[in-house]
Amino acid sequence: MANEYPVEIDGTTGEVEPLPPQKGQRYRCKLDTLQDVRREMAKVYREARSELIDPATASKLVWVLQAVGKVIEGSDLEKRIEALESKQ
C-alpha cells in the first residue's frame, strides 16, 4: 500500500520516517544529541520549503531546537568537566 504522505529516508539507518504527523497525532523525534537536533532542524527547513508548514511556525520550531541544542552542549560540557575533575 503506497504512502500518501511525504516521507523522509534517514541517511544513516535507511528507515522511512513520515513527514509531518497527521492532525491529532503527536510528533515524536529523538533529540538526545546535537546530530538529532540538526536532523530535526533540517526536517523543519524542508517542511517549510515544501510549504507543508508556515514559515513563522518553522521559525519558532527552529528557535526551540536551538535552545535544546544549547542545553545538550551545556550538559556535555558539564559531564566533561566532572570527568576531568574526578581524575585530579
Accessible surface in RSA format (square Angstrom, percent):
REM  Atomic radii and reference values for relative SASA: ProtOr
REM  Chains: A
REM  Algorithm: Lee & Richards
REM  Probe-radius: 1.40
REM  Slices: 20
REM RES _ NUM      All-atoms   Total-Side   Main-Chain    Non-polar    All polar
REM                ABS   REL    ABS   REL    ABS   REL    ABS   REL    ABS   REL
RES MET A   1   244.13 126.4 154.50 102.3  89.63 213.4 131.59 111.9 112.54 149.1
RES ALA A   2    97.69  89.8  65.22 100.7  32.47  73.9  75.29 106.0  22.40  59.4
RES ASN A   3    86.64  59.7  52.55  50.8  34.09  82.1  35.20  84.7  51.44  49.7
RES GLU A   4   148.14  85.0 109.65  83.0  38.49  91.6  44.32  85.7 103.82  84.8
RES TYR A   5    95.17  44.4  88.93  50.6   6.24  16.2  57.47  43.2  37.70  46.5
RES PRO A   6    58.42  42.6  44.49  40.6  13.93  50.6  57.72  47.7   0.70   4.3
RES VAL A   7    61.53  40.5  36.87  33.4  24.66  59.4  36.87  32.0  24.66  66.9
RES GLU A   8    25.74  14.8  20.51  15.5   5.24  12.5  16.23  31.4   9.51   7.8
RES ILE A   9   114.59  65.2  94.20  70.2  20.39  49.1  94.20  67.8  20.39  55.3
RES ASP A  10    11.12   7.8   8.98   8.9   2.14   5.0   1.60   3.8   9.52   9.5
RES GLY A  11    85.42 105.3   0.00   N/A  85.42 105.3  43.32 118.9  42.10  94.3
RES THR A  12   107.53  76.5  72.98  74.0  34.55  82.3  61.86  83.1  45.67  69.0
RES THR A  13    85.18  60.6  50.35  51.0  34.82  83.0  56.55  76.0  28.62  43.3
RES GLY A  14    47.15  58.1   0.00   N/A  47.15  58.1  26.27  72.1  20.88  46.8
RES GLU A  15   110.28  63.3 104.08  78.7   6.21  14.8  36.32  70.2  73.97  60.4
RES VAL A  16    90.91  59.8  66.00  59.8  24.91  60.0  66.00  57.3  24.91  67.6
RES GLU A  17    43.10  24.7  42.66  32.3   0.44   1.0  23.72  45.9  19.39  15.8
RES PRO A  18    88.93  64.8  82.11  74.8   6.82  24.8  82.11  67.8   6.82  42.4
RES LEU A  19    10.70   6.0  10.66   7.6   0.04   0.1  10.66   7.5   0.04   0.1
RES PRO A  20    30.16  22.0  29.01  26.4   1.15   4.2  29.01  24.0   1.15   7.1
RES PRO A  21    46.41  33.8  27.03  24.6  19.38  70.5  33.31  27.5  13.10  81.4
RES GLN A  22    59.01  33.0  55.80  40.8   3.21   7.6  32.40  69.0  26.61  20.2
RES LYS A  23   212.40 103.6 173.45 106.4  38.95  92.7 127.01 114.3  85.39  91.0
RES GLY A  24    83.36 102.8   0.00   N/A  83.36 102.8  43.50 119.4  39.86  89.3
RES GLN A  25   114.00  63.7  92.09  67.3  21.91  52.2  33.39  71.1  80.61  61.1
RES ARG A  26   188.67  79.2 164.76  84.0  23.91  56.9  73.99 101.1 114.68  69.5
RES TYR A  27    85.01  39.7  55.06  31.3  29.95  77.9  54.87  41.2  30.14  37.2
RES ARG A  28   189.05  79.4 159.17  81.1  29.87  71.1  62.98  86.1 126.07  76.4
RES CYS A  29    50.35  38.1  16.36  18.2  33.99  79.9  16.46  41.7  33.88  36.5
RES LYS A  30   136.43  66.6 117.08  71.8  19.35  46.1  69.61  62.7  66.83  71.2
RES LEU A  31    51.73  28.8  37.43  26.8  14.30  36.0  37.63  26.4  14.10  38.0
RES ASP A  32   101.63  71.2  79.42  79.0  22.21  52.5  25.43  59.8  76.20  76.0
RES THR A  33    64.71  46.0  63.07  63.9   1.65   3.9  61.86  83.1   2.85   4.3
RES LEU A  34    76.86  42.8  70.75  50.6   6.11  15.4  70.97  49.8   5.89  15.8
RES GLN A  35    91.67  51.3  84.57  61.8   7.09  16.9  26.47  56.3  65.20  49.5
RES ASP A  36    10.19   7.1   7.63   7.6   2.56   6.0   1.01   2.4   9.17   9.1
RES VAL A  37     5.51   3.6   5.51   5.0   0.00   0.0   5.51   4.8   0.00   0.0
RES ARG A  38   138.87  58.3 135.86  69.3   3.01   7.2  74.52 101.8  64.35  39.0
RES ARG A  39    52.97  22.2  52.44  26.7   0.53   1.3  18.59  25.4  34.39  20.8
RES GLU A  40    14.08   8.1  13.51  10.2   0.57   1.4   4.18   8.1   9.90   8.1
RES MET A  41    49.37  25.6  47.44  31.4   1.92   4.6  21.73  18.5  27.63  36.6
RES ALA A  42    29.94  27.5  23.10  35.6   6.84  15.6  29.35  41.3   0.59   1.6
RES LYS A  43    16.17   7.9  16.17   9.9   0.00   0.0   0.90   0.8  15.26  16.3
RES VAL A  44     5.53   3.6   5.53   5.0   0.00   0.0   5.53   4.8   0.00   0.0
RES TYR A  45   128.89  60.2 125.01  71.1   3.88  10.1 102.28  76.9  26.61  32.8
RES ARG A  46    94.02  39.5  93.32  47.6   0.71   1.7  60.27  82.4  33.75  20.5
RES GLU A  47    11.78   6.8  11.14   8.4   0.64   1.5   1.39   2.7  10.40   8.5
RES ALA A  48    22.27  20.5  14.61  22.5   7.67  17.4  14.99  21.1   7.28  19.3
RES ARG A  49   173.43  72.8 145.40  74.1  28.03  66.7  38.14  52.1 135.29  82.0
RES SER A  50    71.44  60.4  43.13  57.6  28.31  65.2  24.87  53.0  46.57  65.2
RES GLU A  51   156.74  90.0 127.64  96.6  29.10  69.3  43.12  83.4 113.61  92.8
RES LEU A  52    76.15  42.4  48.49  34.7  27.65  69.5  51.12  35.9  25.03  67.4
RES ILE A  53    33.68  19.2  23.61  17.6  10.07  24.3  31.77  22.9   1.91   5.2
RES ASP A  54    81.63  57.2  69.74  69.4  11.90  28.1  32.11  75.6  49.52  49.4
RES PRO A  55    95.02  69.3  89.39  81.5   5.63  20.5  90.54  74.8   4.48  27.8
RES ALA A  56    55.83  51.3  45.36  70.0  10.47  23.8  53.17  74.9   2.66   7.0
RES THR A  57    60.23  42.8  59.78  60.6   0.45   1.1  34.59  46.5  25.63  38.8
RES ALA A  58     8.38   7.7   8.29  12.8   0.09   0.2   8.38  11.8   0.00   0.0
RES SER A  59    73.22  61.9  61.43  82.0  11.79  27.2  31.67  67.4  41.56  58.2
RES LYS A  60   142.97  69.7 138.81  85.2   4.16   9.9  88.77  79.9  54.20  57.7
RES LEU A  61    74.78  41.6  74.14  53.0   0.64   1.6  74.33  52.2   0.46   1.2
RES VAL A  62    42.16  27.7  42.16  38.2   0.00   0.0  42.16  36.6   0.00   0.0
RES TRP A  63   170.40  68.4 168.50  81.6   1.90   4.5 139.24  74.2  31.17  50.6
RES VAL A  64    76.01  50.0  76.01  68.8   0.00   0.0  76.01  66.0   0.00   0.0
RES LEU A  65    11.29   6.3  11.29   8.1   0.00   0.0  11.29   7.9   0.00   0.0
RES GLN A  66    88.66  49.6  83.50  61.0   5.16  12.3  19.86  42.3  68.80  52.2
RES ALA A  67    40.26  37.0  35.33  54.5   4.93  11.2  38.99  54.9   1.27   3.4
RES VAL A  68    41.59  27.4  39.83  36.1   1.76   4.2  41.51  36.1   0.08   0.2
RES GLY A  69     7.61   9.4   0.00   N/A   7.61   9.4   7.61  20.9   0.00   0.0
RES LYS A  70   146.50  71.5 137.55  84.4   8.95  21.3  80.96  72.9  65.55  69.8
RES VAL A  71   108.01  71.1  99.76  90.3   8.26  19.9 106.66  92.7   1.35   3.7
RES ILE A  72    20.48  11.7  18.78  14.0   1.70   4.1  20.48  14.7   0.00   0.0
RES GLU A  73    84.33  48.4  81.59  61.7   2.74   6.5  21.87  42.3  62.46  51.0
RES GLY A  74    36.74  45.3   0.00   N/A  36.74  45.3  31.45  86.3   5.30  11.9
RES SER A  75    42.60  36.0  37.44  50.0   5.16  11.9  22.40  47.7  20.20  28.3
RES ASP A  76    58.16  40.7  56.29  56.0   1.87   4.4  15.17  35.7  42.99  42.9
RES LEU A  77   101.92  56.8 101.92  72.9   0.01   0.0 101.92  71.6   0.01   0.0
RES GLU A  78   104.36  59.9  99.89  75.6   4.48  10.7  26.17  50.6  78.19  63.8
RES LYS A  79   132.36  64.6 126.43  77.6   5.93  14.1  79.22  71.3  53.14  56.6
RES ARG A  80   159.87  67.1 155.58  79.3   4.29  10.2  48.90  66.8 110.97  67.3
RES ILE A  81    93.44  53.2  93.23  69.5   0.21   0.5  93.44  67.3   0.00   0.0
RES GLU A  82   100.76  57.8  96.25  72.8   4.51  10.7  38.03  73.6  62.73  51.2
RES ALA A  83    49.74  45.7  42.29  65.3   7.45  16.9  49.03  69.0   0.71   1.9
RES LEU A  84   111.78  62.3 110.27  78.9   1.51   3.8 110.27  77.4   1.51   4.1
RES GLU A  85   109.81  63.0  96.47  73.0  13.34  31.8  35.35  68.4  74.46  60.8
RES SER A  86    94.35  79.7  55.09  73.5  39.26  90.4  52.09 110.9  42.26  59.2
RES LYS A  87   169.92  82.9 131.93  81.0  37.98  90.4  85.78  77.2  84.14  89.6
RES GLN A  88   185.66 103.8 119.92  87.6  65.74 156.5  68.89 146.6 116.77  88.6
END  Absolute sums over single chains surface
CHAIN  1 A     7265.7       5933.6       1332.1       4163.8       3101.9
END  Absolute sums over all chains
TOTAL          7265.7       5933.6       1332.1       4163.8       3101.9
